[in-house]
Amino acid sequence: MKSRQLAIITILTLLMGCALQPDSGELAKDMVVQTNYDQPSIAQNIFSTYSAFIIREDTLGYVKRGINPDEAYLTDANFTRFTGGYVKPIIALVKENLSERGFTQVTEEDNPDFAVNIVILYDFSFFQTVNYLPSYGGYYGYYGYYFPVVNTYYAQYASMVIEIVDIKNATGNDYKVIWKAFIGDLYTTFDLKTKTLEAIDQAFIQSPYIQKN
């Protein structure tokens, strides 16, 4: 990563479950990249068993206290100040990184191995729990499928969270988040679009285990 202003923190979190969370306070600084993973899954080289993924084409999830479920997603219409958009370039770059590592984007009907969720968290308290449930009716419902995952985040300002969710090995509605990237703070970062895209690349650079072969 060429940017001198991008703070890089790699956290190898030793967790059995999917509640992967960053160190307190780090996301409130400059554009920080933190990547966490589920150790048992990575130890089993789970990504080598994957081939296909699904990702939303034109929306990011948006989670904020008191938000109307109908407003729980963002499109480029929310970022008109950016030439070429903000949401679609983010999604395109995530897809590009995954493609370069041997994975193919498919539709939900094609039995994907994992899903990629990209969510912006705004104005959350320290380690406040965010519930993603089918009854929420928000972003995950808009996505067309549900992941009843409960995670805890630090997002006192605004942070982007990229999740990889294991679909292939899910039991019923029991989905495991096996990788997360935390990027922030979005609303105080100079040159937001450029820094966000740099941070996404950095998240994959510091996660070499995300690889088909």
PyRosetta script that sets phi, psi and omega in degrees:
from pyrosetta import init, pose_from_sequence

init()
pose = pose_from_sequence("MKSRQLAIITILTLLMGCALQPDSGELAKDMVVQTNYDQPSIAQNIFSTYSAFIIREDTLGYVKRGINPDEAYLTDANFTRFTGGYVKPIIALVKENLSERGFTQVTEEDNPDFAVNIVILYDFSFFQTVNYLPSYGGYYGYYGYYFPVVNTYYAQYASMVIEIVDIKNATGNDYKVIWKAFIGDLYTTFDLKTKTLEAIDQAFIQSPYIQKN")
pose.set_psi(1, 125.8)
pose.set_omega(1, -173.3)
pose.set_phi(2, -80.7)
pose.set_psi(2, -24.1)
pose.set_omega(2, -174.6)
pose.set_phi(3, -65.6)
pose.set_psi(3, 129.8)
pose.set_omega(3, 177.1)
pose.set_phi(4, -81.0)
pose.set_psi(4, -16.9)
pose.set_omega(4, -175.2)
pose.set_phi(5, -92.0)
pose.set_psi(5, -6.0)
pose.set_omega(5, -176.5)
pose.set_phi(6, -83.7)
pose.set_psi(6, 114.3)
pose.set_omega(6, 176.7)
pose.set_phi(7, -80.1)
pose.set_psi(7, 133.4)
pose.set_omega(7, -174.3)
pose.set_phi(8, -119.8)
pose.set_psi(8, 123.2)
pose.set_omega(8, 177.2)
pose.set_phi(9, -131.9)
pose.set_psi(9, 119.6)
pose.set_omega(9, 175.9)
pose.set_phi(10, -103.8)
pose.set_psi(10, 122.0)
pose.set_omega(10, -179.8)
pose.set_phi(11, -116.1)
pose.set_psi(11, 117.5)
pose.set_omega(11, 177.5)
pose.set_phi(12, -96.5)
pose.set_psi(12, 91.0)
pose.set_omega(12, -172.0)
pose.set_phi(13, -83.1)
pose.set_psi(13, 126.7)
pose.set_omega(13, -179.2)
pose.set_phi(14, -94.8)
pose.set_psi(14, 86.9)
pose.set_omega(14, -176.1)
pose.set_phi(15, -128.3)
pose.set_psi(15, 142.4)
pose.set_omega(15, 177.1)
pose.set_phi(16, -83.5)
pose.set_psi(16, -31.8)
pose.set_omega(16, -175.1)
pose.set_phi(17, -100.3)
pose.set_psi(17, -156.8)
pose.set_omega(17, -174.9)
pose.set_phi(18, -111.7)
pose.set_psi(18, 9.3)
pose.set_omega(18, 179.3)
pose.set_phi(19, -87.1)
pose.set_psi(19, 74.0)
pose.set_omega(19, -177.2)
pose.set_phi(20, -92.6)
pose.set_psi(20, 122.8)
pose.set_omega(20, -174.7)
pose.set_phi(21, -134.6)
pose.set_psi(21, 150.2)
pose.set_omega(21, -177.4)
pose.set_phi(22, -80.9)
pose.set_psi(22, 168.1)
pose.set_omega(22, 173.5)
pose.set_phi(23, -64.2)
pose.set_psi(23, 143.8)
pose.set_omega(23, -176.6)
pose.set_phi(24, -61.7)
pose.set_psi(24, 135.2)
pose.set_omega(24, 172.0)
pose.set_phi(25, 85.6)
pose.set_psi(25, -17.6)
pose.set_omega(25, -173.3)
pose.set_phi(26, -66.2)
pose.set_psi(26, -36.9)
pose.set_omega(26, -176.6)
pose.set_phi(27, -72.7)
pose.set_psi(27, -8.8)
pose.set_omega(27, 179.6)
pose.set_phi(28, -89.0)
pose.set_psi(28, 2.0)
pose.set_omega(28, -179.5)
pose.set_phi(29, -93.2)
pose.set_psi(29, -140.4)
pose.set_omega(29, 177.4)
pose.set_phi(30, -70.9)
pose.set_psi(30, -171.7)
pose.set_omega(30, 178.3)
pose.set_phi(31, -66.6)
pose.set_psi(31, 103.5)
pose.set_omega(31, -175.4)
pose.set_phi(32, -107.6)
pose.set_psi(32, 141.8)
pose.set_omega(32, 176.2)
pose.set_phi(33, -115.9)
pose.set_psi(33, 120.4)
pose.set_omega(33, 174.7)
pose.set_phi(34, -122.5)
pose.set_psi(34, 131.8)
pose.set_omega(34, 177.1)
pose.set_phi(35, -121.7)
pose.set_psi(35, 130.3)
pose.set_omega(35, 179.7)
pose.set_phi(36, -124.8)
pose.set_psi(36, 151.9)
pose.set_omega(36, 179.1)
pose.set_phi(37, -142.6)
pose.set_psi(37, 161.9)
pose.set_omega(37, 175.4)
pose.set_phi(38, -84.8)
pose.set_psi(38, 110.2)
pose.set_omega(38, -170.8)
pose.set_phi(39, -59.4)
pose.set_psi(39, -45.7)
pose.set_omega(39, 180.0)
pose.set_phi(40, -58.1)
pose.set_psi(40, -38.3)
pose.set_omega(40, -180.0)
pose.set_phi(41, -66.3)
pose.set_psi(41, -43.7)
pose.set_omega(41, -179.2)
pose.set_phi(42, -70.4)
pose.set_psi(42, -36.3)
pose.set_omega(42, 177.8)
pose.set_phi(43, -61.4)
pose.set_psi(43, -30.9)
pose.set_omega(43, 177.7)
pose.set_phi(44, -87.1)
pose.set_psi(44, 6.2)
pose.set_omega(44, 179.2)
pose.set_phi(45, 54.3)
pose.set_psi(45, 49.6)
pose.set_omega(45, -172.4)
pose.set_phi(46, -62.0)
pose.set_psi(46, -30.4)
pose.set_omega(46, -177.5)
pose.set_phi(47, -66.9)
pose.set_psi(47, -24.8)
pose.set_omega(47, 177.7)
pose.set_phi(48, -69.6)
pose.set_psi(48, -16.1)
pose.set_omega(48, 178.7)
pose.set_phi(49, -92.2)
pose.set_psi(49, -4.6)
pose.set_omega(49, -178.4)
pose.set_phi(50, -96.2)
pose.set_psi(50, 151.6)
pose.set_omega(50, 173.2)
pose.set_phi(51, -131.0)
pose.set_psi(51, -37.4)
pose.set_omega(51, -168.7)
pose.set_phi(52, -129.1)
pose.set_psi(52, 150.5)
pose.set_omega(52, -179.8)
pose.set_phi(53, -139.2)
pose.set_psi(53, 162.4)
pose.set_omega(53, 172.3)
pose.set_phi(54, -121.5)
pose.set_psi(54, 149.5)
pose.set_omega(54, 178.7)
pose.set_phi(55, -154.5)
pose.set_psi(55, 145.3)
pose.set_omega(55, 177.6)
pose.set_phi(56, -68.6)
pose.set_psi(56, 137.6)
pose.set_omega(56, -172.0)
pose.set_phi(57, -81.0)
pose.set_psi(57, -31.5)
pose.set_omega(57, -168.6)
pose.set_phi(58, -140.9)
pose.set_psi(58, 13.1)
pose.set_omega(58, 179.0)
pose.set_phi(59, -137.9)
pose.set_psi(59, 150.3)
pose.set_omega(59, 168.7)
pose.set_phi(60, -111.9)
pose.set_psi(60, 147.1)
pose.set_omega(60, 173.9)
pose.set_phi(61, -70.7)
pose.set_psi(61, 152.0)
pose.set_omega(61, -179.9)
pose.set_phi(62, -137.8)
pose.set_psi(62, 115.9)
pose.set_omega(62, -177.0)
pose.set_phi(63, -118.9)
pose.set_psi(63, 121.4)
pose.set_omega(63, -178.2)
pose.set_phi(64, -146.1)
pose.set_psi(64, 146.3)
pose.set_omega(64, 179.0)
pose.set_phi(65, -59.9)
pose.set_psi(65, 129.4)
pose.set_omega(65, 176.6)
pose.set_phi(66, 76.2)
pose.set_psi(66, 11.4)
pose.set_omega(66, -176.5)
pose.set_phi(67, -72.4)
pose.set_psi(67, 146.1)
pose.set_omega(67, 172.5)
pose.set_phi(68, -72.2)
pose.set_psi(68, 130.0)
pose.set_omega(68, -179.3)
pose.set_phi(69, -53.2)
pose.set_psi(69, -29.2)
pose.set_omega(69, 178.9)
pose.set_phi(70, -69.5)
pose.set_psi(70, -13.0)
pose.set_omega(70, -179.3)
pose.set_phi(71, -109.8)
pose.set_psi(71, 17.2)
pose.set_omega(71, -172.7)
pose.set_phi(72, -86.0)
pose.set_psi(72, 28.2)
pose.set_omega(72, 173.9)
pose.set_phi(73, -151.4)
pose.set_psi(73, 158.7)
pose.set_omega(73, -178.7)
pose.set_phi(74, -124.7)
pose.set_psi(74, 143.0)
pose.set_omega(74, 173.8)
pose.set_phi(75, -125.3)
pose.set_psi(75, 179.7)
pose.set_omega(75, 178.4)
pose.set_phi(76, -65.5)
pose.set_psi(76, -16.9)
pose.set_omega(76, 175.4)
pose.set_phi(77, -64.9)
pose.set_psi(77, -20.2)
pose.set_omega(77, 176.8)
pose.set_phi(78, -85.4)
pose.set_psi(78, -6.6)
pose.set_omega(78, -175.3)
pose.set_phi(79, -133.0)
pose.set_psi(79, 52.3)
pose.set_omega(79, -175.2)
pose.set_phi(80, -67.4)
pose.set_psi(80, -16.6)
pose.set_omega(80, -178.6)
pose.set_phi(81, -73.9)
pose.set_psi(81, -12.6)
pose.set_omega(81, -178.0)
pose.set_phi(82, -96.9)
pose.set_psi(82, 121.5)
pose.set_omega(82, 174.7)
pose.set_phi(83, -64.8)
pose.set_psi(83, 128.4)
pose.set_omega(83, -178.9)
pose.set_phi(84, 82.8)
pose.set_psi(84, 3.7)
pose.set_omega(84, 177.4)
pose.set_phi(85, 84.3)
pose.set_psi(85, 175.0)
pose.set_omega(85, 178.5)
pose.set_phi(86, -126.1)
pose.set_psi(86, -42.5)
pose.set_omega(86, -176.9)
pose.set_phi(87, -70.2)
pose.set_psi(87, -52.3)
pose.set_omega(87, -176.9)
pose.set_phi(88, -63.8)
pose.set_psi(88, -39.6)
pose.set_omega(88, 175.2)
pose.set_phi(89, -61.1)
pose.set_psi(89, -35.7)
pose.set_omega(89, 177.2)
pose.set_phi(90, -63.1)
pose.set_psi(90, -49.9)
pose.set_omega(90, -179.2)
pose.set_phi(91, -63.0)
pose.set_psi(91, -42.1)
pose.set_omega(91, -179.7)
pose.set_phi(92, -61.9)
pose.set_psi(92, -39.1)
pose.set_omega(92, -178.7)
pose.set_phi(93, -70.4)
pose.set_psi(93, -38.8)
pose.set_omega(93, 176.0)
pose.set_phi(94, -61.7)
pose.set_psi(94, -45.0)
pose.set_omega(94, 178.8)
pose.set_phi(95, -62.4)
pose.set_psi(95, -40.2)
pose.set_omega(95, 179.5)
pose.set_phi(96, -62.3)
pose.set_psi(96, -44.5)
pose.set_omega(96, 179.0)
pose.set_phi(97, -62.1)
pose.set_psi(97, -41.5)
pose.set_omega(97, 180.0)
pose.set_phi(98, -69.5)
pose.set_psi(98, -38.1)
pose.set_omega(98, 177.9)
pose.set_phi(99, -63.1)
pose.set_psi(99, -41.6)
pose.set_omega(99, 179.6)
pose.set_phi(100, -64.1)
pose.set_psi(100, -20.4)
pose.set_omega(100, -179.9)
pose.set_phi(101, -100.4)
pose.set_psi(101, 11.7)
pose.set_omega(101, 170.1)
pose.set_phi(102, 99.5)
pose.set_psi(102, 8.7)
pose.set_omega(102, -177.4)
pose.set_phi(103, -102.8)
pose.set_psi(103, 150.8)
pose.set_omega(103, -176.6)
pose.set_phi(104, -117.1)
pose.set_psi(104, 133.4)
pose.set_omega(104, 175.8)
pose.set_phi(105, -77.8)
pose.set_psi(105, 135.0)
pose.set_omega(105, 178.1)
pose.set_phi(106, -133.8)
pose.set_psi(106, -177.7)
pose.set_omega(106, 174.8)
pose.set_phi(107, -95.7)
pose.set_psi(107, 168.8)
pose.set_omega(107, -179.8)
pose.set_phi(108, -59.8)
pose.set_psi(108, -33.8)
pose.set_omega(108, -178.2)
pose.set_phi(109, -71.7)
pose.set_psi(109, -12.8)
pose.set_omega(109, -177.0)
pose.set_phi(110, -92.9)
pose.set_psi(110, 16.7)
pose.set_omega(110, 177.0)
pose.set_phi(111, 55.9)
pose.set_psi(111, 64.2)
pose.set_omega(111, 179.0)
pose.set_phi(112, -65.9)
pose.set_psi(112, 155.8)
pose.set_omega(112, 178.1)
pose.set_phi(113, -85.2)
pose.set_psi(113, -32.2)
pose.set_omega(113, 178.7)
pose.set_phi(114, -149.5)
pose.set_psi(114, 160.2)
pose.set_omega(114, 177.8)
pose.set_phi(115, -116.7)
pose.set_psi(115, 148.3)
pose.set_omega(115, 176.1)
pose.set_phi(116, -113.0)
pose.set_psi(116, 122.1)
pose.set_omega(116, 177.1)
pose.set_phi(117, -111.6)
pose.set_psi(117, 134.4)
pose.set_omega(117, 176.6)
pose.set_phi(118, -123.4)
pose.set_psi(118, 119.7)
pose.set_omega(118, -172.9)
pose.set_phi(119, -132.6)
pose.set_psi(119, 138.9)
pose.set_omega(119, 171.4)
pose.set_phi(120, -102.4)
pose.set_psi(120, 124.7)
pose.set_omega(120, 177.5)
pose.set_phi(121, -103.5)
pose.set_psi(121, 129.6)
pose.set_omega(121, -176.0)
pose.set_phi(122, -125.7)
pose.set_psi(122, 129.5)
pose.set_omega(122, 169.5)
pose.set_phi(123, 58.4)
pose.set_psi(123, 51.9)
pose.set_omega(123, 175.6)
pose.set_phi(124, -102.1)
pose.set_psi(124, 150.0)
pose.set_omega(124, 177.7)
pose.set_phi(125, -72.9)
pose.set_psi(125, 168.2)
pose.set_omega(125, -178.5)
pose.set_phi(126, -59.5)
pose.set_psi(126, 120.2)
pose.set_omega(126, 179.1)
pose.set_phi(127, 53.0)
pose.set_psi(127, 38.7)
pose.set_omega(127, 175.8)
pose.set_phi(128, -75.3)
pose.set_psi(128, 138.9)
pose.set_omega(128, -178.9)
pose.set_phi(129, -81.2)
pose.set_psi(129, 134.4)
pose.set_omega(129, 176.8)
pose.set_phi(130, -112.8)
pose.set_psi(130, 125.4)
pose.set_omega(130, -178.5)
pose.set_phi(131, -101.8)
pose.set_psi(131, 123.5)
pose.set_omega(131, 173.4)
pose.set_phi(132, -108.4)
pose.set_psi(132, 101.6)
pose.set_omega(132, -177.3)
pose.set_phi(133, -129.9)
pose.set_psi(133, 154.8)
pose.set_omega(133, 178.0)
pose.set_phi(134, -55.1)
pose.set_psi(134, -31.5)
pose.set_omega(134, -178.6)
pose.set_phi(135, -73.2)
pose.set_psi(135, -12.0)
pose.set_omega(135, -178.6)
pose.set_phi(136, -63.7)
pose.set_psi(136, -39.6)
pose.set_omega(136, 176.8)
pose.set_phi(137, 73.4)
pose.set_psi(137, 12.7)
pose.set_omega(137, -176.3)
pose.set_phi(138, -101.4)
pose.set_psi(138, -129.1)
pose.set_omega(138, -170.9)
pose.set_phi(139, -58.9)
pose.set_psi(139, -44.0)
pose.set_omega(139, -176.8)
pose.set_phi(140, -67.1)
pose.set_psi(140, -32.2)
pose.set_omega(140, 174.7)
pose.set_phi(141, -69.4)
pose.set_psi(141, -40.5)
pose.set_omega(141, 178.6)
pose.set_phi(142, -63.2)
pose.set_psi(142, -31.0)
pose.set_omega(142, -178.4)
pose.set_phi(143, -63.6)
pose.set_psi(143, -27.9)
pose.set_omega(143, -178.9)
pose.set_phi(144, 103.6)
pose.set_psi(144, -6.6)
pose.set_omega(144, 175.1)
pose.set_phi(145, -150.8)
pose.set_psi(145, 163.8)
pose.set_omega(145, -173.0)
pose.set_phi(146, -121.5)
pose.set_psi(146, 143.0)
pose.set_omega(146, 171.2)
pose.set_phi(147, -126.2)
pose.set_psi(147, 100.5)
pose.set_omega(147, -178.2)
pose.set_phi(148, -74.1)
pose.set_psi(148, 71.0)
pose.set_omega(148, -176.9)
pose.set_phi(149, -108.2)
pose.set_psi(149, 138.7)
pose.set_omega(149, 175.1)
pose.set_phi(150, -115.8)
pose.set_psi(150, 122.0)
pose.set_omega(150, -179.6)
pose.set_phi(151, -130.5)
pose.set_psi(151, 165.5)
pose.set_omega(151, -179.3)
pose.set_phi(152, -123.0)
pose.set_psi(152, 135.2)
pose.set_omega(152, -173.8)
pose.set_phi(153, -130.8)
pose.set_psi(153, 155.8)
pose.set_omega(153, 164.1)
pose.set_phi(154, -104.8)
pose.set_psi(154, 115.1)
pose.set_omega(154, -178.9)
pose.set_phi(155, -152.1)
pose.set_psi(155, 61.3)
pose.set_omega(155, -177.2)
pose.set_phi(156, -66.6)
pose.set_psi(156, -27.4)
pose.set_omega(156, 177.4)
pose.set_phi(157, -106.6)
pose.set_psi(157, -106.3)
pose.set_omega(157, 177.0)
pose.set_phi(158, -142.7)
pose.set_psi(158, 126.3)
pose.set_omega(158, -177.2)
pose.set_phi(159, -132.9)
pose.set_psi(159, 147.0)
pose.set_omega(159, 172.5)
pose.set_phi(160, -99.0)
pose.set_psi(160, 135.0)
pose.set_omega(160, 177.3)
pose.set_phi(161, -120.7)
pose.set_psi(161, 124.9)
pose.set_omega(161, 174.0)
pose.set_phi(162, -108.6)
pose.set_psi(162, 124.0)
pose.set_omega(162, -178.3)
pose.set_phi(163, -116.7)
pose.set_psi(163, 141.5)
pose.set_omega(163, 166.6)
pose.set_phi(164, -109.8)
pose.set_psi(164, 121.3)
pose.set_omega(164, -174.9)
pose.set_phi(165, -111.8)
pose.set_psi(165, 127.3)
pose.set_omega(165, 179.7)
pose.set_phi(166, -74.4)
pose.set_psi(166, 114.3)
pose.set_omega(166, 175.3)
pose.set_phi(167, -97.1)
pose.set_psi(167, -37.3)
pose.set_omega(167, -174.1)
pose.set_phi(168, -55.7)
pose.set_psi(168, -40.4)
pose.set_omega(168, -175.0)
pose.set_phi(169, -105.0)
pose.set_psi(169, 16.5)
pose.set_omega(169, -179.3)
pose.set_phi(170, -69.7)
pose.set_psi(170, 145.4)
pose.set_omega(170, 175.5)
pose.set_phi(171, -114.0)
pose.set_psi(171, 110.0)
pose.set_omega(171, -175.9)
pose.set_phi(172, 62.0)
pose.set_psi(172, -123.1)
pose.set_omega(172, 177.2)
pose.set_phi(173, -100.3)
pose.set_psi(173, 18.5)
pose.set_omega(173, -178.8)
pose.set_phi(174, -93.2)
pose.set_psi(174, 93.3)
pose.set_omega(174, -179.9)
pose.set_phi(175, -102.9)
pose.set_psi(175, 142.0)
pose.set_omega(175, 179.9)
pose.set_phi(176, -111.2)
pose.set_psi(176, 130.4)
pose.set_omega(176, 171.1)
pose.set_phi(177, -83.4)
pose.set_psi(177, 115.9)
pose.set_omega(177, -174.7)
pose.set_phi(178, -101.6)
pose.set_psi(178, -11.3)
pose.set_omega(178, 178.7)
pose.set_phi(179, -154.3)
pose.set_psi(179, 143.1)
pose.set_omega(179, 176.2)
pose.set_phi(180, -138.7)
pose.set_psi(180, 145.4)
pose.set_omega(180, 168.0)
pose.set_phi(181, -122.7)
pose.set_psi(181, 129.2)
pose.set_omega(181, 176.1)
pose.set_phi(182, -107.9)
pose.set_psi(182, 128.0)
pose.set_omega(182, -178.4)
pose.set_phi(183, -130.0)
pose.set_psi(183, 127.7)
pose.set_omega(183, -179.0)
pose.set_phi(184, -173.9)
pose.set_psi(184, 170.6)
pose.set_omega(184, -0.4)
pose.set_phi(185, -90.6)
pose.set_psi(185, 132.0)
pose.set_omega(185, -173.4)
pose.set_phi(186, -71.9)
pose.set_psi(186, -36.7)
pose.set_omega(186, -170.1)
pose.set_phi(187, -89.8)
pose.set_psi(187, -2.6)
pose.set_omega(187, 176.9)
pose.set_phi(188, -118.8)
pose.set_psi(188, 4.5)
pose.set_omega(188, -176.5)
pose.set_phi(189, -87.3)
pose.set_psi(189, 131.8)
pose.set_omega(189, 176.5)
pose.set_phi(190, -71.7)
pose.set_psi(190, 140.5)
pose.set_omega(190, 179.7)
pose.set_phi(191, 56.9)
pose.set_psi(191, 60.9)
pose.set_omega(191, -169.9)
pose.set_phi(192, -55.4)
pose.set_psi(192, -48.7)
pose.set_omega(192, -175.4)
pose.set_phi(193, -62.0)
pose.set_psi(193, -48.5)
pose.set_omega(193, -179.5)
pose.set_phi(194, -61.5)
pose.set_psi(194, -45.9)
pose.set_omega(194, -178.0)
pose.set_phi(195, -66.1)
pose.set_psi(195, -36.5)
pose.set_omega(195, 178.7)
pose.set_phi(196, -64.5)
pose.set_psi(196, -45.1)
pose.set_omega(196, -179.7)
pose.set_phi(197, -65.7)
pose.set_psi(197, -39.2)
pose.set_omega(197, 176.0)
pose.set_phi(198, -62.1)
pose.set_psi(198, -41.2)
pose.set_omega(198, -178.4)
pose.set_phi(199, -66.0)
pose.set_psi(199, -38.2)
pose.set_omega(199, 177.8)
pose.set_phi(200, -63.2)
pose.set_psi(200, -45.9)
pose.set_omega(200, 176.0)
pose.set_phi(201, -57.9)
pose.set_psi(201, -43.6)
pose.set_omega(201, -178.9)
pose.set_phi(202, -63.0)
pose.set_psi(202, -37.0)
pose.set_omega(202, 179.0)
pose.set_phi(203, -59.1)
pose.set_psi(203, -38.9)
pose.set_omega(203, 178.4)
pose.set_phi(204, -77.8)
pose.set_psi(204, -34.8)
pose.set_omega(204, 177.8)
pose.set_phi(205, -59.0)
pose.set_psi(205, -42.3)
pose.set_omega(205, -177.2)
pose.set_phi(206, -87.5)
pose.set_psi(206, 13.5)
pose.set_omega(206, 176.6)
pose.set_phi(207, -129.8)
pose.set_psi(207, 64.4)
pose.set_omega(207, -175.4)
pose.set_phi(208, -65.7)
pose.set_psi(208, -16.7)
pose.set_omega(208, -179.8)
pose.set_phi(209, -72.9)
pose.set_psi(209, -13.0)
pose.set_omega(209, 174.4)
pose.set_phi(210, -79.1)
pose.set_psi(210, 88.8)
pose.set_omega(210, -171.9)
pose.set_phi(211, -155.9)
pose.set_psi(211, 132.8)
pose.set_omega(211, 179.0)
pose.set_phi(212, -67.0)
pose.set_psi(212, -46.0)
pose.set_omega(212, -177.0)
pose.set_phi(213, -116.8)
pose.dump_pdb("model.pdb")
